[in-house]
Amino acid sequence: MSGAEARRALAESFLGAYESKRALPPPTAQFDGLTIDDAYDIQQRQIDARVAAGAVVKGYKVGLTSQAMQDMLGVHEPDFGHLLSDMFLPEGTPIKVSDYLQPRIEPEIAFVMGAELAGPGVTPGAAAKAVDHVVASLELIDSRVADWRITLVDTIADNASSAGVILGSKPVRLADVDLASINCRFIVNSTIFQTGVGAAVMGSPLDALVWLANTLGARGVAFKPGDVIMPGSLTAAHDVVAGTNIEAAFSDLGSVFAAFVAGANDE
């Protein structure tokens, strides 16, 4: 099978996994020699198909920015994925675990853009000026790859394991906080699972924003006003099942909540 045929087949397999809720073997186990560029092509093919079906690109995520997540998945550099309109989940609405394959959740400091930002050449100062506000958030991640057996190439091909975003309700101006020093208590079923600090995300979540703006800019993509950018987790991710209740409590940003319930396939 040629490179283009392999990429097309893998994109179609991932799209099918969203519907069937059946995980796939790792792409790197199916085709030798897949590169990071191949993986982003596979990701983009899926995004194009989902947009053609009615979804809207509402932002982007940076993955694998914290040392905890890199250690957890055995990788040593960030990746990025797309956030689509159907991924945004209202805070307080119960989330059905049956809508996902093997979900996990993690706390993040989300950026909401107020102006266009296009790389390459974006500096921290320029990035900060383009941000409207930051907000407490949770990212729901999921792998369409069986048992989370992923390399960097596998997770990129799987849209950086994106699944859902829950935004808090307290917007805060960037000038009013020190992102690197924001603390987070990640609470699972009323017990603190881990604590984290903004500096765990590449030294500061703003540095992740700069990295992403420049990385996407090299691909001809700019942030638009209203885009949500998820810069990476302050802690390791936690598995979720029906009955899991999550709170991420941030200094200066308040808290954000998520509750998971059984769905039709779990009852």
N, C-alpha and C positions, 0 to 999 in steps of 0.2 A: 504494500500500500504506500502511495506517495505521501510526502509530508502534508500537502494540502488535504488529501483525502483523510489522513489520520486526524488532522485537526478538526475537520468537519465532522467526522464520526464521533470524536470525543465530545464536541460541543453538543451534538444531538443526544448523546448518552446522558450528559449532565442535565439537559433540559428534560429528558424523560424521567430522570431521578426525582426531579421536583414533583412530578405528577404521581409516579408510582410509589414514592417513599421507600425505594429500594436502593441501597448504597452500591457503589461501583468499586471494582478493583482500582488501585491507584493508576492514573494515566502512565506514570513512569514504569509500571510493571507490564503495561500493555504494549507500549511502543518504546523501543530503545532510542536514546539520543534526543529526547525532547528537551528543548532549551527554554529559558525564561521567555524569550520572544515568542516561541511557539505557544507557551502557556498564556501569555497575554492575548494572543490571537484567538485562542480557544475561548477565553473569557469574553472578549469583545463580540465574538459570534453569538454567544448566548445573550449578551446585553442587547445586541441589535434585534435578535428574535423577540425578546421580551418587550422591547420598545415597540416593535411592529405590532405586537399583540395588545398594546394599549398602556403599558407601564411608562413612567416618566423618570428620567434620571434626576434625582433630587440631591445628589451629593456624592461623596466618596469617603472611603475609609483607608486608613493606614493600619496595616496589621504587623504583628510581631515586632513591636517597637520596644517593649520592656524586656529586661533580661529574664524576668520570670517566664514570659511567654516564649522567648527564644529557647530557653532551657527546656521548657515543657515540650516543644515540638522539634527540638534539635536543629534549629536553623540560626543563621547569624546575620541576617539582613532583613530590612522591612519589605513589605509588599503592599500593593494597593488593590482595592476593589471598588465597585460601583454600589451606590445606594439607590434603590428604586422606590417609587412611590408606594408600592404595595408592601414594603418592608417596615414602614413606620407604624408603630403600634401605640395607641393612646394609653397614657399612664392610667392605671386603675381598671382597665379592661382585662378580664381574665384571658390568659394566653393558653391555647390548647396545645399540649405537647404533641398530640398526634399530627399536627401540621408540620412537624419536623422529623428528622431522622434520628439524630443523636445530639441534641442541643446542649449548649453551654452558654453561660452568661458572664459578663465582665463589666466593671465600672470604668467610665471614661468621662473626660471633660470635652464636651462637644462644642465646636465653633459653628456659629451661624454667620455667613458672610453678608456684609453690607454693601460691598462694591465688587466689581470684577477684579480678578487677580490672575495674571498670566505670567508664567515663567517662559524660558529660563531667566536667571538673573534676579529672582526675587530674594530680597533681604528680610531679616526679621522685622525691621522697621516698616517696610512696605507691607508685609503680611499683616502686622498688627493694625495698620491703618485701614486695611480692607475688611477687618472683622467688625461685625455689628455688635455681637455679644457672645458670651460663652454660657453654657448651661450644664447642669448635672445630667448625666445620661447613663444608660445601660445599653450595651450592644449584645444582642443575641447572635451567637455564632453557631454554625452547624456545618457538618461536613457531609457532602454527598459521596465521600470516599470511605469505604468500609473501615470501621474501627479506628478512624482518625490516623490511618497509616500514611501520613503525608510527608512529602518533601516540600521544599519551597516551590518547585515547579508544580506539584500536585495541587497545593492550596491556591496558587495563582490561577490555575486553570479553573478552579472551582469558585471563582469570584472572591478570592481571599476568605473563603469560608463564611461569607456574609449571610445573614438570615433576617435580622430585625433590629430596630432601633426604638428605644423608649426615651423620650426627652423629658426632663424635669420642667417645672413650671416657674422657675425663678431666673429670668434672664439677668445677666450681670455684665456690665461694661468691662472690657479688657483692662482699661486703665485703673479699675478699682480692685484688681486682684494681682497677686504674684503667682502665676501659674505653676512655677516650679515648686513652690512651697505649700500648695493646697494639699491638705490631708484628706484621706478617704477611709472610712470604715465600711468594709464590704460584709454585709450581714445576711446570713442565710438562716431562715427559720429562727429568728431572734437571737442567733449566736454569731459572734464575730468570726468570720472565716479567715479573713486577712485584713491587714491595713496596708495602705499604700500612699505614695506622695507623687505629685506631678512630675518631679524630677526623674521618676522611673521611666518616663516616656521620652527617651532620647535627650535627657537633660532638662527638657521642657516640652510640653505639648506644642508650643509655638514652633520649635525646631522641626517637629513632625509635619506641621502645616507647611513650613518652608520647603522641606524635602518633597512633599507631595506636589506643591505648586510648581516646583522646578521639574520634577519628574514628569508630570502631566503636560507641562508646557513644552517639553521636548517632543511630546507626541501631538502637539497642536491643540491641546485641551486647556481651557481656562475655567476658573471658578466663576460662577455667576452670583449676583445678589440673591440671597435666600438659600443658597446651597448650604447643606449641613456637612461638616467635615468631622469625622471621627478619627482622632489622632493616635489612638492606641490605649491599651489597658494599663491601669495603675497597679493591678494585681494579676495573679493567675486567674484563669477562668474556672468556673464551677459548673459541674453537670447539673441539669435540671430535670426533674420528673414531676408528674402530677402531685400536687401538694407542696411543692417548693415555693416559698415566699422569699423575695429578695428585696433588700434595701441597700442602696449605696448612699451614705451620708458624707457629704463633702463640707469641709470648712469653707465659708464664704458663699457657697453655691446652694446650700440646702440639700434635701434628699430627693431621691427618685425611687419608685417602687415598681415591682412586677410580681404578679401572682400567676402560678401555673396550675392548670386544671386538666383533668382527663378530657379527651375528645371522644368522638364516635368510635375510634379504633381502640380506645383504651378501656371502654366500659364493658 
